[in-house]
């Protein structure tokens, strides 16, 4: 009888173990399904606003114009480069316009390489305001990434602003509208040392275009520092 009870106990333990393993497998399966269904988005606030510039790097979906509360945009420098780019820092009293675009999970690494020097963080959807009426809004299970500048921007001003780089951003802003481009200019800080390098671009992903006069007219009305831009 004791052997029978021992055998029965072992069988019960095996059944419980199998049930536990089955539940664990189902949980893993559910998590994998969520990962496959959930979409990845990047909040672009600089050159990645420009759809052509995004496609240079990797597969990217259509843009969704937004404004993010809690970020402040600056001109910043990186060691080993000859120009400044824009970067954002957390600031509860500021906001920053940009676009959201979808990125396949396997393409994120390509954007990480492009944005090396920044640190990729998740962004809360509560910070995001959608700018166009009737606009598609992300579901709660989607992930939004933002590339944060990791240093004090005021201590990173050792290179000039590249007009060729700024042109790429403004052309991207104008894909939305002119007021959106004005908002970019008015919410970006530290404009000193501004080089008009259109003829010999410092920026490796410069875009050829014929809107110089339109962009300069926009800059002249929004940026006092435009008068100090040099060739």
C-alpha positions, -999 to 999 in steps of 0.1 A, spaced: 0 0 0 28 24 8 44 18 -26 11 25 -42 7 58 -24 43 67 -33 37 60 -69 4 80 -68 22 109 -52 49 108 -79 23 107 -107 4 137 -91 37 156 -89 44 149 -126 9 161 -136 13 193 -116 47 199 -131 34 194 -167 5 217 -160 29 243 -146 52 240 -177 22 243 -200 11 275 -183 47 288 -185 48 280 -223 14 297 -228 27 328 -210 58 329 -232 37 324 -263 14 353 -252 44 375 -246 59 367 -280 25 375 -297 24 409 -279 60 416 -290 51 407 -326 19 428 -326 33 458 -307 49 484 -330 80 504 -325 81 542 -332 108 568 -331 101 604 -322 121 624 -347 129 660 -339 158 668 -363 169 655 -396 148 624 -393 117 647 -397 126 646 -434 111 616 -450 139 613 -476 165 615 -449 148 587 -429 149 564 -459 186 568 -463 190 549 -430 164 522 -431 128 512 -435 105 539 -419 68 544 -420 48 575 -427 53 604 -403 28 615 -377 33 652 -367 32 656 -329 43 678 -300 60 663 -270 58 678 -236 89 676 -213 117 679 -239 138 710 -248 157 711 -281 192 726 -285 221 728 -309 247 704 -296 282 692 -305 298 657 -306 334 648 -304 349 638 -337 325 658 -358 328 692 -376 292 705 -371 265 707 -345 233 688 -346 201 691 -327 195 672 -295 169 672 -267 171 671 -230 143 665 -204 127 698 -193 93 697 -176 85 733 -187 93 729 -224 79 711 -254 93 700 -288 76 694 -321 86 665 -343 71 634 -360 65 598 -350 74 571 -376 72 534 -374 103 513 -375 105 475 -378 121 460 -347 150 446 -368 157 481 -382 162 499 -349 199 490 -348 204 510 -381 189 541 -365 210 535 -333 241 536 -355 230 568 -372 222 584 -338 254 572 -321 263 596 -293 227 599 -282 210 576 -258 177 559 -268 150 562 -242 113 553 -242 88 581 -243 55 581 -225 24 584 -247 10 608 -221 36 633 -233 24 632 -269 -1 656 -285 -12 650 -320 -12 681 -342 -35 672 -371 -73 667 -367 -85 632 -373 -50 620 -371 -41 583 -365 -31 578 -328 -9 551 -315 -24 523 -293 -12 518 -258 8 487 -266 31 506 -290 66 517 -279 79 552 -287 117 558 -286 135 591 -284 172 598 -288 184 620 -258 215 641 -258 234 628 -227 254 660 -218 248 696 -208 241 714 -241 257 746 -229 290 729 -226 288 714 -261 291 744 -284 325 737 -300 314 733 -336 293 755 -360 257 750 -371 256 736 -406 231 753 -429 230 722 -451 219 701 -421 193 728 -411 180 728 -447 173 690 -444 153 696 -412 133 726 -425 125 707 -458 111 680 -436 91 705 -415 76 719 -447 63 685 -455 38 693 -427 34 731 -432 52 764 -427 38 770 -392 53 737 -381 87 748 -395 84 781 -376 76 762 -344 108 742 -349 129 773 -352 112 790 -322 117 760 -299 153 753 -307 180 770 -286 217 780 -288 219 794 -323 254 810 -322 282 802 -347 261 795 -378 279 786 -410 262 788 -445 279 757 -459 254 750 -488 281 751 -514 304 727 -495 282 709 -470 296 697 -438 267 674 -434 272 640 -452 234 635 -458 228 670 -473 200 672 -499 201 691 -531 172 715 -535 161 748 -549 143 763 -519 172 783 -505 153 817 -509 122 803 -492 142 788 -463 162 820 -458 131 841 -458 117 819 -431 149 820 -411 151 858 -413 117 862 -397 122 836 -369 159 838 -359 176 870 -348 209 851 -352 203 847 -389 220 881 -395 252 867 -380 253 837 -403 286 836 -422 298 820 -454 
